Amino acid sequence: MKLGLFNLEKDHITIHFLVSWLSPLVPTTAPFSLSIDWNNRTLYNVWRRDGVFRQIGFWDGHSFRFFFESASDSYNFTFVSTNKEIYVTFNTKGNNSFSWFVLTSTGEINEFTLLDQGIAIVNHTMCDGTSVVNSNGSLIPMPSMCGDNDKFSEIRGSMPNSMIVRGSVRLGPSDCEIMCRSNCSCTAYASFRDDGTGCELYYGDKKDLLNIIGKGNGIIYV
């Protein structure tokens, strides 16, 4: 896998991305993508389709460094920069395993390794945030536009009646979160369909949501 810019000497430059699924059950392209930063070509970012991005790693001149909470030492990364192409690629250390990366529908990176007894999965979480970077190179949360805690918590239940439905099959859970965050009256969101597509947005009192906890099997983000 090569992620970066190609055909730099031509009029039409090609960009290779790692792209997420819409939801864990729907392999439609969206809403996150991972590749090289167009302006600083030693940085690698994860972009959300509303334009928000976060840095996930960079080439320091000697090695490729990630902003992961737990770094993986299973790979040899190679950074290639010529007048025709700029990209990063990798191979596993040794030849006793086969590994690959997946960009999830929530913008996180999962590492899969094929073992004798099955497939091992490691979730590489990053510092919480989007595009703001502190002095330590770790991402910090963007401030809330609503003056309230902008972290959503997952509960089990069923959505109350006071909601608005966006039924498009091109909307995934991350799109629902974007729409809810953009309106300070939105207090909760959920997927409209069992496959994770479509959105239910709740604009009622957050206290009323306490009455639905455990009353249903749906996943709601409050």
C-alpha positions, -999 to +999 in steps of 0.1 A: +000+000+000+013+034-010-003+066+004+007+099-012+010+120-043+019+106-078+025+119-113+039+152-099+056+159-132+023+158-150-007+182-152-030+159-133-016+147-100-029+115-085-036+111-048-037+077-032-060+076-001-070+050+025-108+055+027-133+044+054-165+026+050-198+045+056-206+022+085-193-012+098-220-029+077-220-007+046-188-007+024-197+026+007-168+051+004-171+077+032-168+097+054-131+097+063-099+095+042-062+092+051-033+105+030-004+130+027-009+167+035-010+186+002+008+216+017+033+200+041+043+168+023+059+152+054+026+151+073-002+126+071-038+135+080-072+120+084-098+141+067-135+142+074-157+151+045-168+184+061-132+196+058-121+190+094-088+171+097-063+158+123-027+149+119-019+113+126+018+112+118+049+127+101+082+118+086+110+133+108+138+127+083+147+093+096+115+074+105+078+077+104+062+087+137+025+084+146+004+103+171-009+070+185-014+064+222+002+030+217+028+028+189+032-003+169+067-017+164+056-044+139+064-024+107+092-009+087+080+024+071+096+039+041+092+075+029+099+081-008+102+116-022+112+122-058+102+147-085+076+122-097+061+109-065+059+114-027+045+086-006+049+064+024+047+026+023+054-002+048+061-039+053+059-061+083+091-070+102+100-106+096+079-129+074+058-148+099+027-126+098+005-107+074-009-073+086-030-045+073-046-012+084-083-002+082-097+033+086-129+029+105-162+046+099-155+068+130-121+079+117-099+056+139-072+033+126-074-005+133-044-028+128-053-064+117-028-093+119-034-127+105-024-154+131-025-192+132-055-191+154-074-162+137-071-125+133-058-101+160-072-065+160-055-035+177-073-002+178-048+027+175-065+056+192-052+091+190-054+121+213-090+133+212-094+163+189-094+174+153-070+198+137-055+216+167-020+205+178-003+213+211+035+217+218+039+180+224+026+171+189-005+156+205-040+166+193-062+185+217-100+189+215-115+218+196-136+241+219-173+236+220-194+261+201-223+256+225-205+262+258-213+227+270-194+194+272-192+183+235-184+147+242-211+122+233-217+092+256-232+059+242-263+046+258-288+018+250-324+027+244-349+039+219-352+075+206-381+096+220-407+111+196-392+146+196-367+140+168-359+147+132-350+120+107-325+123+079-330+091+060-303+093+033-284+060+029-253+082+022-252+094+058-232+074+084-228+078+122-201+104+118-223+125+096-250+124+123-225+136+148-215+165+126-251+176+121-259+173+158-227+193+168-237+221+143-269+228+162-267+236+199-303+225+203-294+190+193-289+169+224-286+133+210-283+114+177-286+078+165-285+059+132-319+055+116-313+020+102-298-011+116-269-010+091-257+023+105-271+046+077-295+076+081-297+098+111-321+105+140-315+139+157-331+147+191-338+183+201-356+178+234-344+181+270-314+160+277-329+151+311-358+133+293-333+109+277-326+094+312-360+078+310-351+058+278-319+042+292-324+004+289-357+007+271-346-007+238-316-021+221-307+009+199-274+028+203-279+065+211-252+091+215-261+117+242 
